[in-house]
Amino acid sequence: EGLAPKIVELVGEYLQRLKERGVSVLLIEQKLTIALTISDRTLVMGHGSIVFEGTPDELRADKTVRKEWLEV
């Protein structure tokens, strides 16, 4: 089921505050909404290997990776 939307929002705000303080966080997440908002760098794994590494904007622009690995 996952977390309630309000809890997800609170977690996102907390992670953003950590980022502003210069704290690095390794976030492993299936839902990209928060991850792409607060991340400086993103990695996508498929079948145990890294299939993409770049910025959130680069991931948004990479139609091949999105289609192959992120779309349901």
N, C-alpha and C positions, 0 to 999 in steps of 0.2 A: 504494500500500500504506500509506504513512504511517509514522510512527514506532512503535517498539516501546512497549508500555504503560509500561515502566519509564522510558524516555526521556521520554515524555509527562509522567509524574509528576515527573521531575526538572526539566523545563522549567517546569511549573506552580509548583513550589517556588521556582525562581529568579525567576520573574515576581512571585510573592507577596513575596519579599524586596525586589525593586525597588520595589514598591508601598509597602511599609512604610517605605522610605527616602524616599518622596515623589517618586520618579521616574515620569514619565508614559511610557506605552508605547502605541503604536498596534499592536494585535494584530488581524491579519486571519486568521480561522480558520473553517473549515467545520464543525468539530466544536465544539459549544458547551459541552461539559463543563467544560473549564478556563476558557474565556472567561467564562461566567456565574458561576463561582466567585470569580474575582479582580477582575472588572470593577466599576467604579462606574457606568459609562455604557455602553450598548450601542446600536449602530446595525445595521440590517439593510438590505442593498441588494438591489434586484431590477431587472433590466433597466437597470442603470446609474444608478438613482436611489435615494435613501434612502426606504425605505418604512416605517421605524420608527425612532424615537429615544427612549430612556428608560432606566430602570434595569433591571438583570437581573430584578428582581421584577415590574416592569411588563411585561416581555417574556414572562415565564412566565405571567402572568395574561391576556395578550392572545391569546385563542383564534383570532381571525381571522388575525392575523399569523402565528401558529404554523402554522395549517392551510395558509394560502396560500403561505408562503415557506419554512417550515422543515421540514415533515414530508415524508417520502418516500412 
